[in-house]
Amino acid sequence: MNNQKNTKLNLQYISMQMPYWMGYSVLATFTSVFLLSRNFNNGQIGVVLSLANLVASLLQPFIASFADRMQKLTLSHLAAIMAACIIGFSFILIVLPRQFLPVALIYILLYTSLILLQPITISIGTFFISRGYALNFGVARGLGSLAFAGASAVTGFLIERFSANVILYLMIGIFLLFIAATVWIDTRKKAGKYSASMIDTGEMELELPEPSSLPVFMRKYKRFMVLLVGVSMLFVFHNIGNSYMYQIMAPLGGSEGSVGSSLSVAALSELPTMFLFSWLLTRFRCKSLIRTAAFFFTVKAVLILFANSIAMINVAQSLQMLGFALHTTASVYYTNKIIPQEDLVKGQTLMATANTIGGIAGSFLGGQLLNFFSVEAMLVVGTIISATGTIIVFLAAED
């Protein structure tokens, strides 16, 4: 019976992860293309992206505290509500006139909603993992990367064939699927199918201590907070690469289709790491995996900095296997190990917030450096920041 329950649970979680990462691919990968089509310049695109990441980073801790304490709503309900916001903002952008401020405002809200949904999807996974259920996060996330790759390639082709508005129609369809998948996942803390811990052999449901407030959390887990600083710095270059890949590839002869193909290479390279992550956990400590990922974030940055062809960019993108992919899975299990269950949603959300803060700096710096200097200046600054982040992660990671 437990095997049937675990199989059903994994299928449900996969059916939520795949549309989320399809939507992330469609919106995040082609942000520059969409906003350029609405007559934004590179500096304005950087401001829009950095504001979206800033709003998300400010809201994430509060949403985490709310999620830890909510009684009537479940994590699944919260995820469905955020997805409904994404659908609503996408529809508004379809009918909105091409005026700078309204488009910028709604796009910021759309992108913010997408970012805020990510830690909620992760927390739904750790809801089950922390209770002892055999949810394979690596496989689910790996299939999410496969969906990301497919969506990148298809979206690039559709934009070239039609227009950048394709992005908005795809977002609506994808997140309708997400809602349909998510509402069936039982994440009730009490009296639900999965609410009791399988780790405890008793019949009583697990009673947890009160979650820490955010200030208490930051004082209690100081080394974890330092690690998050390093992670933020790693994601500066990662975000630059994702948000401005069109600008990076254009001087080398790249097009919208080249961007989609390149990001598909990155996403597909994630699959071996994510599918084999359960095996990696049996061979290596989470601390070692987090450090290895940090190192390869910077190796990838250096390769893109010195790339002189589309082929070299794609070689660098393949290192996503040992950088982003390893970090994405290892950070979930690392946080699960370091942070107690009562503060787990907050811990996972702050890890996602670290990524988001890196996105703020990457989006803003990237846009401004492109606008006032050059692609090379943007890549040099991003690489230096990434290398500093690697050093911090090496020093702060703990067993």
C-alpha positions, 0 to 999 in steps of 0.5 A: 500500500505504501508503495502505491501511495509513494508512486501516486505521490511522485506522479502528482509531484512530477505533474506539478514540477513539469508545467512550472518549469515549462512556464519558467522557461517561457517567461524567464528565457524570453523576457528580453525578447518580449520586452524588446518587442514592446520597445523597452531598451536594455537598461529598462529591461534590467530595471524591470527584472531587478524590480520583479526580483526585488519585490519577490525577495521582499515578499518571500520571507513573509509568504514563508512565515504565512505558509508555516502558520496557515491553518485553513489553506494548504501549500497546494492551495497557495500554489494554485492561487499564485498560478491563478495570478500568473494567468491573470497577469498574462491575460492583462498583458495580452489586452494592454496597450503598448504603453511603457508604465502599464506594461512594466508594472504588469510584467513586474507583477507577472514575473514576481508571481512566477518567482514566488511560486518556486519555493512553494513548489519546493516546499510541497516536495519537502513536506513529504520528504521531511515526513519520510515519504519516498518522494524522489525530488531529483527525478521530479526536478529533472523532468522539470528540466526536460520540460524546460528544455522542450519549452525553450526550443518550442517557444523560440521557434514559435516567436520566430514564426509568429510574435513575442505575444506567443509567450503570454498565451503559452503562460496561460495554457501552462499554468492552467495545467499547473492548477489542475495538477496541484489542487489534487495534491494533499498537503494538509498538516493535520488529518490528511493522507500524508500529514502523519510522519512515517518516521515516527512509528506511533499512531499520533500525528507529528506535533511540531514546535512553533516556527521561529520568527524571521529575526529569530531564524536569522540569529539561530542559523547564522552560518546558513545565512552566510551561505545564502550570501554566497549563493546569491552571488553565484546567481548573479552571473546565472541570471545574467546568462539567462536574462541576457543570453540573446544579447550575449549571442547576438554578436556571435551571430545568434538569433531567438532560435539560437537562444532557445536551443542554447538554453535547451542544451543547458536544461537537458544537461541537468537531467543526468544529475537530477535523475542520479541525485539519490545515488549521489547522496549515498556517495557524497555529503551534501556539504561536498555537493554544495561546494562542487556546484558553487565551483562549477557555477564559476567555471561556466561563467569563465567559459562564457566570458571567453567564448568566441562562438555559439558552439563554445557558449553551448559547451559552457551551457552543458556545465549546468550539469555540475553547477545549477543542476547540482545546486538545485537538488543538493540545496533542497536536501542540504536545507532539509538536513540543516533546518528543523521541520518547524522552520523548513518552509522558511529555510527553503524559501530563504534559499530561493530568496538567495537565488532571487536576490542574485537575480536582482543584482544580475538583472540590474547590473546586466542591464546597466552594464549593457546599456552604458558599456558592453557585453564583455564588461557585463560578463567580466563583472558577473564572473568576478562576483560568481568567483567571490560567491564560490569562496563564501560557499566553500567557507560557510557550508557545514555538515 
